[in-house]
Amino acid sequence: MKKVILGNTGKIASATALLTAAGASQAAFDVAPVVASITEAGPAAALIGTAVLGVIVIIKTFKYIRSAF
């Protein structure tokens, strides 16, 4: 197993990269547009879900009635 030894330049570069990443993770992002999009898509998703459930119930009912006779 080889050991990797970093020189001063590598240590400084690593520290700078870590500090930059830590600073970027603390930045505030505006999530209002995303929340608005999800809120607007809710009624359409509910309508599609209701339609799919309706079709499933109709198919099950048809199969039940067909098997009864």
MODELLER restraints for C-alpha pairs under 7 A, 6 or more apart:
rsr = mdl.restraints
at = mdl.atoms
